[in-house]
Amino acid sequence: MKAVLFDFDGTLANTLPICYAAFNKVFQKFDQRTLSNHEVLSMFGPSETGIIRKHLKHADKEKAISSFYQYYNANHAKLVQDNNEIKQM
C-alpha cells in the first residue's frame, strides 16, 4: 500500500459548525441575512466559493469569499472538535 486517503470534512473532523458559522458571517455581513443551519446545508454541493458565488446577492463576491476564509481560518481550532476515534487509530 502506497497511500491511504481520507476525506477531512465529515470524516476526520466535524466541520459543519465552522461551515455554518463562516457562511452566516458572510451572508450577514454582505446580504444582511441570517441563514439556518438547514439553509446552509441545502446549499452544499459546490465548493465554498461556488456557494458564495451562486447564493450571495451582494456584487462583491471576491471580497465575500476572502471574508469567508479569513473567518474560517481564524475560528477553525475553536469550532472544529477533534475526532477521538481517529486519534486512537
N, C-alpha and C positions, 0 to 999 in steps of 0.2 A: 504494500500500500504506500503510495507516494504522498497522499494528502487526504485530509478529512475536512470537509467544508460544512459550515453551519450558517444558517440564516440568523443574524443577530436579533433583528426585531421580532419579538414574539417567541423566539426560540431560546436564545441565550439570556435575554432580558425582556422584561415587560416595559416596553417603551410607550405604551398607549398614554400614560399620564403626561409625559413630556410632550407628546404629539398634541393631545387635547389642549394643553396649556399654551404651547407655542402658536398653534393655529388661532386660538382665541385671542392671544395677544395681538397678532397681526390683523385679524378681522375687526377687533375693537378699535385698534389704532387707525386703520386705513378706511374702514367702511362704517365705523361706529355701530357695529352689530355684534351681539354675543351669540355664539353657537352652542348648542347642546353637544354632549359627547356623541350622541347618536347622529346628529347632523354632520359632525366632523368625520365620524366613521363611514357614513354613507358617501363621502367624497373620495374615499380610498380607492385606489386603482392606479391612477397616475402617480408619479413621484411627488414629493412635497412641492417642488417648483411647478409641476404640472397642475396640482390642485390650486395653488395660488393664482396661476395664470388663467385657469378656467373659471374659478368661482369668485375671485375678488373683483369688485366693481370699480375700485379706485384705479386711476390710469397708471400710477407709478408702480407697476408690478415688480420691477427690479429692486426698487427700494424696499418693498414689502418682503421680497424673498430674502434680501440681506438682513432685514429685521428679524425674520423667522429664524434664520440660522444663528444670529447673534444671541437671541433669547434661548434657543435650543442648546447651544454650546454652554452658555453661562449657567443654565439650570439643570443640565443633564445629570450631574452627580447627585443633586438634591432630589430629583423626581424619579430617577430610574433605580429600582431596587435590585440588588444582586440576586441571582438565581442560585440558591443554596445547592440544589441538585447538580447544577453544572460545576459549581466549586468542588463538590465532593468527587465528581467524576475526574 
